Amino acid sequence: MVMGKAAIFTEPFHFEITELPPPPVEPGGILIKITSAGICGSDLHYWRGDLKPIIPKGKQGPVIMGHEMAGIVDTLGQGISTDSMGRPLKEGDRVVYTYFQPCRRCYICMRGELNNCPSRFDFRASVEEYPYCSGGFSDYYYLRPGHFVFKVPDELPEEAVAGVNCAVSQVIYGLHQSGMRMGDTVVIQGAGGLGINATAAAKEMGAGQVIVVDGLANRLELASNCGADETIDLSNFVTAESRVEKVRELTGGWGADVVVEVVGFPQVVPEGLEMLRKGGTYVEIGNIWPNSSVSLDISKILWGVTRIVPTVHYDPYILPVALDFLVRAKEKYPILDVMSHKFPLEQIEQAFKQAEWSGKDKGTSVTRALLVP
């Protein structure tokens, strides 16, 4: 019997490498052979124990973590001959797919809000129950019937693809939801994987000025090379007040039209809100764990006519948009450098430790660590 390696998350800071059989493929299902998987900031939260993996039904663990991934079609279930855009699909084709699965049959889905479906967490289930392979840190991943899947353009190299179903699509969707218009000033709080992609995406969507805030020199340099017009280094602007003042200076005193938070620390939210112009929009993406508490003066939100747009997941139509963006962006920006470090799956604990250490040792700062077969 063919077996596949999997890194099972058993407790904070610990994975166990084991082997699992690929699940039998149902009619309408697709078995994916994973070719790359990124370590997202949310994975680090689970690894530390800040969050407990969500298992919506059935046994409650252990699980295979990882959701930012891509692969090739290993086995097509009966009745599947095209991707979700109607393009011919065959075994061996490279694909990306939503790592969550909206039910498309509930009140919220019927309102067109597929990313808000309460049943969409149909992944990262217990390895003790079918389909076993429901996380990205393994050799195989199973797409249940009805899943969204899209072929990858031949011109995209492998290192560009893993981030499509999380980092890239998440920030593009957030910018869409912000209502950003051509000529707007956009501030990006954080220059990790999401922040670098958000920088290039904002420029491609017509932003007149993109300002990136971070504290690591290599990340700020990459942000500049990926479209940032200005960067604000925390080492030089050590207080929130000084950073807000710098944004005001760069915007003629008005403030930014849009601020995007992809740091994942609640302390930066009040600062980001202060960077906005009156009537501006704050896109919140990074603070995903419970008790991410901050104190806000709601009167400032009211009198500033500030719009706060929380963005979780994305509409599946964003995946082909993200692929097209990467095809264009790879010729303009070193966007592929976002995937800064590669590790074999067997070295997953080393990969997590280095990603966690990022920022403490500036010489080895990780924007995104990639696990490969």
N, C-alpha and C positions, 0 to 999 in steps of 0.2 A: 504494500500500500504506500502511495506517495504521502509523505508527511511534509509539514512546513514548520519552520522555526517561528516562535512567538516569544515576546518578552512580556511576561505576566506581572502585573503590578500587584504585589501582595501586601505591602504596607509602606508608609512614607519612607522615602529614600532607598527603596529596595525593589529590584526586579528579579525574576527568575526566568532564565532562558529554558524553554521546553519545546516539545514538538506536538503539533496538533494535526489531525487529518483535515483536509479541505472538506467543507460541508457538501453534501449532495445538493445539486442545483435544481431548484423547482422550475416549473414552467414560468417564464417571465423573469427569472432571476439571472444574475450574472456573477460569476466568480472572477475576482480580480487578482492578478499576481502583482503585488506591490513592488514598485521599482524605486521609490523614494518616499521618505516621510520626514517632515520637519518637526522640530520641538518648538511648540508654540508657548507663549507666556502662560496660557491657562494650564498647559501640561506641567509647567514648573510649580504652579499653585497646588495641583493635585499631588505632585511628588513631595512637596514640603509638608503636606497635610493641611494647607489652608482651606482646601475644598475636599469634599468627599465625592468620588465619581458617582454621577447620577445613573442609577439603574431603575428605569421607570416601572418595570414589572419583572416577575420571576425571581430567581435566586439573586442574592445581593453581592456576589463576588466569588472569587477574584476576577479581575478584568484585564483586558488588553487596552492600554491607553493609546492615544494618538489619533488625531483626526485630520491633520494637514498632510495630505498624501496624494499620490497618483500612481498609475500602474498600467498594465496591459490586460486585455481581455484574455483570461485563461479558458473559461468555458461559458458559452452562451446558452441560456435556458431555452426551452422550446418556445417558439413564437417571437423571439427577439431577433430582428435582422437589421434594425436601424438604431441610431442614437436618438436622443430626444429632439433633435432638429430634423429628423427624417433622413439623415445621411447613412448610407450603407455601413454596417458595422460587422466586423468579423473577428474571430479569435486571432490574437496577436496585435490588434490595433491598440495604440496608446490612447488612454482616456483619462478624463477627470470627471468628478461626480460630486454632488452634494453629500457631505458627511452626515447630514441630518435628513430625515424623510418626513415631510408633511403628509398628513393622511388624505388631504384633498376632499374630505367628506364631512368636515365639521363647520360650525358657524363661522369661525375665524377664517378658515380656508376659503369658504364661500364668499367672503368679503375681499378676497384677493391678497390676504396677508399670510402667505405661505410660511414666511420666516417666523411668524408668531404662533404657529400651530402648537397647541399644548401637547400633542402626541408625537412631535417631530424627533424626540430623543430616542429614536429606535436604533441606537448604536451603543457601543461600549457596554454590552451586556455581559453577563457572567460567562466565562469560558466553559462552565459546566452544563450549559444549555445550547441547543441549536440556535444560531448557526456557528457558534464557537468563535469564528473569525470576525469579530465586530470592532476591531481597533486597528489603528494604522501601524503599530509597532510589531509587525508580524510579516510573514511572507505572503499571506493571503488575506483578502477582505471580501466579504459577501455583500452584494447589492440585492436587497429583497425585490420582489416584483413591484413594479410601479416606480422604481427609483429614477432619478434624473441622471443621465450620463451623456457626455459630450466627447467627440473625437478631438484629439490634440493635433494642431497643425504640424506638419513635418519639419518646418523650419525652427521650431522651438526646441532647444536642447533640454535634456532631462532636468538639469538643475533649476530650470525656470518654472517647471510644471508643478512641483509639490505644493508650493504656496498658493496656487490658484484657488483651491477650494476653501481657503481660510483667509490668510493675510491679504492677498490681492483683492479678492472679491469683497471682503468685509469693508475695506476702506473705500473702494469704488462705490459700493452701495451707500455707505455713510455720506459720501460727498453728494451722491444723487439725492438722498433724503434731505440734505442741508439746503437744497435749492440754490447751490452755488451757481453764479452766473459769470459769463466772460468778463474779464477785467477785475474780478474780486480779489481781495487780499485774503489769503488763507494762512493761518498759523497752525503748525503741526507740533504738538507737545509730545516729544519722544521720537528718536531716530533709530528704533529697532526695526525688525522686519516689517511691521505694519507702517511705521512712520516713513521709511524710505519709499515703500510702495505708494503711500498716500502722497508723498512729495511729487513723484513722477506723474501719478494719476491726476493730481490737481493741475499741473502744468498742461497735461494733455487735454484736460477738460476746459482749458481757457483761462485759468487763474492769471491775473496780471502780476501778482507778487505772491511768492510763497516764502514764509519765514519758518525756520525749523529751530526748535529749542531742545538741547540735549547737553550732556556733560562730558561726552567722550569724543576726543579729537577725530578718531578714525571714522566714527559714525557721522559726524558733522561734515567731514570731507566727502564721504560718500553721498550725503544729502545734497551738498553743493553740486557734485557731479551728476546727480539725478534730478536737477532742476531747481533746487532751492536758490532763490535770489539773495537771501540773507540768512545767516545763522546766528544764534544767540547761545554762547557757551556758558554753562553754569559756573565754570571756573572763573570767568571774568565778570559775570553778573550774578553775584552770590545771593542776592535777596530777591524775593518775589517782586518787591516794589521796583527794583532796578530793571527787571526784565519787562514788567508792564510798561515802564517809562520808555524803554527801548522800542517796544512795539508801537507805542504812541508816536514816538519820533519818526519811525519808519513809515508811518501811515499819515503823516501830516497832521497829527494830533487827534485823528478821528478814532482810531482803533480798527481792528480787523473785521471783515465781513463774516468770516467763518473761522472758528477755532476747533481743531480736532484733537481729542485727548486719546492717546494711545500709549501712555506711560504705564497705566495700571496702578497708580497711587492716588488715593482720594485727595491727598494734600494739595495736588496741583489744580484741582477743579476751581476753587475760588480765584486763584491766579489767572487761570484761563478765561474765566468769566470777565475779569477786569480788563483783559486784552481786547474785548469786543467793542465795536462801535455800538451806539444806540440802535436797536433793531437788529443786531447781529444774531448769529446762530452758533450754538455750542453743540458739537457732535460728541457724545459720550460713548466710547467703545471699550476702554480698557479696564474699568473697575467692575469685575464680574463676580467677586466673591462676597459672601455675606458680611454685614457690618462694615461696609466701606463708607464710613460715616464722616461727614464734614458739616460745618456750620455755615449756613448761607443766610444772608440778609435778603429775605424775599422781597422787601420793598425795592431793592436795587434791581431785582429781576423784573419787577412790575414796571417801575419807572424807566428802566432801560429797555423795555419792550423786548426782552431777551427771549429767544426761543431755544429751548434745550431739547435736543433730539437724541434719545437713547437708541442705539442701533445694535441689535443682537441678530446674528446670522444675516441672511440676505435672501432676496428672491432668486430662485434658480436661474432666471434669465440672465443674471449677472455673470454666470460662468463663461458663456461664449463671449460676452463683452470683455471679460478679463483676459481671455486668450487672445482676442484681437488686439487689446491694449499692449500685451507683452510682445506680440509680433512687431508692432510699430515701435515700442519703447526700446527694444533691445538694440536697435540701430542708432538710437539717440543718446541713451544713458547706459552706464554700467549696471543696469538693474539686476543682472545675474549675480553680481557680487554680494547681493543680500544674503545668499546662501554661503556664508563665510567659512564654515567648518563641516567636514564630512567624517562620519564614523560608521563602521560596520555595525549591524544590529547587535552583535555579541558584545560590543563596547558601549551599550546604551547607558550604563551607570556613569562611565567616564564622560559621555556626551552631556548628560544632565548636569554633572558636577561642573563641567567647563562652562556650560550655558548659565548656570546659577552664579558662577564666579565672575561672569562678565561684568565689567564695570569696576570691580575691585582690583583687577590687574589690567591696566589700560593697554598693555602690550598684547593681550590675547582676547580683546573684547569680541564677543560673538554677536553678530546681528541675527543670524539664524543658523542653528546646527541641523544638519541633514543626516538621517540614517539611511543607509543604502545596503542592498544585499551583499 
